[in-house]
Structures are given as structure tokens and as C-alpha cells.
Amino acid sequence: MRKRNEPRLVVYGCGGHGKVVADIALTRGLIVEGFVDDGAPAGGRVLDLPILGGAAWLEARRSEVTVALGVGENHARRRVYELCERLGMIPVTLIHPTAAVAVSARVGAGVVVMAQAVINPDARVADGAIINSGAIIEHDCEIGAFAHLSPNATLGGAVRIGALAHVGLGASILPGKAVGDEAVVGAGAVVLADVPPRVVVVGVPARVQREARS
């Protein structure tokens, strides 16, 4: 039962990623009031939870609710985070109960860590990042703000992932390598060398295919 004056939790974004975020909150025993989404009509339902409205709804109730980031696209998620900041809100961090997060790891505001993910000692995950299902972050890694590690992505020790970068499904990055800001590592790629900012790399070994779209 919710305590008196305890803020209600809403998930910003009611698409597929938002569903998973809401499910993590429910799995942790939190009370989810519903979804906020600028592109979905208020009054609809997702996971049998109501769509409450968009940014205007959140602004009107900013003192009454807390927000979890349910937007999968990196730049859009950053915009929602910045909206929350303007409203004087700090997005909550959600960690699935089956995830393993080392005591010495540091996880920022608005991060979502999904089922079976691993974050090992002295790793750092900056604000707004997504650590998706089964992703492995080894010791001493640094994950930039609003980056996204897709399901089963694996980072060796001391890997650096830049802000707004995306590491695709099942991709692997060798220890000590860096992926630049806004770069995209394709699904199943194996990164053997540093990846420059704002490029797409694919293959085994990963090679630059084109510039990334921001």
C-alpha cells in the first residue's frame, strides 16, 4: 500500500520499452500510476495501466509524481530527461531484481537496468543510460549519458562507451576499447579497435559502414 504523501510513479513513454520499464517497477513492488506519452491519446491503456496525458499533464502534476524514463531512442530520452530537469524533477533509477550490480559500481539518475544484466566492480553508468536484458558490463567500464546497451551486449574490462552511443544486440567489445559519442555498434559486431564518434560499425571484426544519423 502506498504511504501517505508518497509520490506516484509514472513512466514517460508507453511503447515497447516503456512496457518493460513499467514491468520492472511493478516487479519491484512499486505502484505505477500510468504512462505519460506525447504521441498517444490520453485515456488509452497499456499493460492495463492508463495513458494519462503528455508533457502538459506532467507539468501540472510535477509535485505529485516521480518519473521513470520509458523512451528507448537515445536523443528522445535525453529530451525527456531535460524536460524533467526543467520541471525540477529527477528521473528515478530502476534496477530489475535479477540484475547483478556490484557494490562499487555507480549508476546515475534515470538509468534502467533490466533483467539478468551484470554491472561489475568500479563500473560507471551515467545518467539516462539503458542497460538492457542480459547485457554485461565488466569491471572499470564507463557508460556515457543516454547510451544504450542492447540485450546480451558484452563489454570487456575498462571499455568506454560514449554519450548517446548504441551497442546492438549481442555485440561484443574487447577490453580497453572505446566507442565514441553517438556511435552505433551493429548487432553481433565484435569491436577490436576504438570506434570514432558518430559512425556505424558492423561485422566481425567491426568496420565503419557509414556515418550515424543523429
Secondary structure, 3 states (H helix, E strand, C coil): CCCCCCCEEEEECCCHHHHHHHHHHHHCCCCEEEEECCCCCCCCEECCEEEEECHHHHHHCCCCEEEEECCCCHHHHHHHHHHHHHCCCCCCCEECCCCEECCCCEECCCCEECCCCEECCCCEECCCCEECCCCEECCCCEECCCCEECCCCEECCCCEECCCCEECCCCEECCCCEECCCCEECCCCEECCCECCCEEEECCCCEEEEECCC
